[in-house]
């Protein structure tokens, strides 16, 4: 029973770790610091006559003499990003559309915490399983 639960927790830990690893790799590429002004908090392509536009902050930056609009397509509104304010953004020099705003970049932290807890839980359950085997011998 403990072995099955340990394996299940380990499976969930792996499932949660995959997106966290992908985000980490993405953030590693975004190493060039630029200043970006928040020009919108919602998806600019969202029709104006339909309410509840998704939270997709847009930033205007200048990179290598060119003005670029960056749109963050994931995340949830938590009041950290404000319209009209300027932020330090980190872009991928090979693809400036890939960027990170460290102020508004915690959407995968809950997955990391869950993965760590599942991993620790599976180790504890596996330890209990091993101890129970030795106690029954």
N, C-alpha and C positions, 0 to 999 in steps of 0.2 A: 504494500500500500504506500509506504513512504517513498519507495523507488519510483512508483508511478507518478506521485505528486511532484517529486523532485524533477523528473523528466518533463512533466507538463510545465512547471515553472521555468525550467531552462529553455523550453521551446518558446514560451511567451517572452522571455528575456531576449532571445535572439530576434524574435519578431519586432520588438520595440527598438532594438539596437540598430537594425538596418537603416531606418530613416535618419537616425541620429548620426550614423557614420556618413551617410550621403550629405547631410548638412555640413558636417565637419570638413569633408573634402571640398565642398562648394566654398565654404568660408576661407579655406586655405588658399584658393585661387584668387580671392578678392583681397588684394594686398595694396592697391594704389588708392591713396586717400584723396578724396575730392570733397568740395563743399557743394551741397545740394539743397535747394529751396523747395519746401513742400508746396506744391501748387494745387493739389487736390487730395482729398481723403477717400474718394470713391472712384470706382472704375470709370475712366473718362469715356469709354464706349457704351456705358449703360444708358439706355433711353431715358430721357428726362421725365417722360410721362409715367414711368413705372417706379413706384416707391421702393424703398429698402435696397438701395444700391449696395453691392458688396464693398467691404472695407479693402480698398486697394490704394494705399497712398502713392502719389506720383511726385517725382522730384525732377527739377530741372537742374542740370549740371553743365559745365563747360569742360570738355576734355579734348586736348590737342587742338584747340581753336574751334571746336565744333560744339554747338549746343545740342544736348541729348536729353530726351525725356525718359526717365526710368520709372517703371511701374512695379510695385511690389504686389505679387499676386497671391501671397499666402499670409496668414496671420489673423489676429483678431484685434478689434479696437479696444484699447485699454487706456486711452488718453495720453499716452507718452508722446505721440507725434501730433503736432499742432500745425494747422494750416498757416502758411506764410512764414514759418520759422525755418532757419537754415541749420542743416545737420552735417556732421562728418559722415560721409559714406565711403565705403571701400569697394572699389570695382575691380573686376577681372580685366587686366590690360588687353588680353586677347579678345574679350567679348564684353564691352562695357555695359551691356544690358544685364549681365549677372552682377549683382551688387548686394552689399550687406549694410544695413543701418544698425549699428550696435545698440542703439536706444530701443529699437523695436524688433528685437531678434531673439525672442525666447520661446517661440512656438513649439520647439522640440525638447525643451528642457524637461517637461513632464514625462516624455517618453524615456529620456535618459534615466531619470530618477526611478521610473517604473522598472526599467530593464535592470538597473543595479539591484533594486529590492528583490526582483524575481531571481536574479543570479545568486544573491546572498541566501534567499529562502531555499533555493534548490540545494545549495551547499549544506545548509543546516539539516534539511530533510535527508539528504544523502548520508550525512554523518550519523544521524539517528538510525538510519537503515543499517549502516555498517556496525554500529554499536550493538544494535539488536541482534545481528547475526552472531557476533562474538559472545553475547550473553546467553544465547540459546544453545551454544555448543558445549 
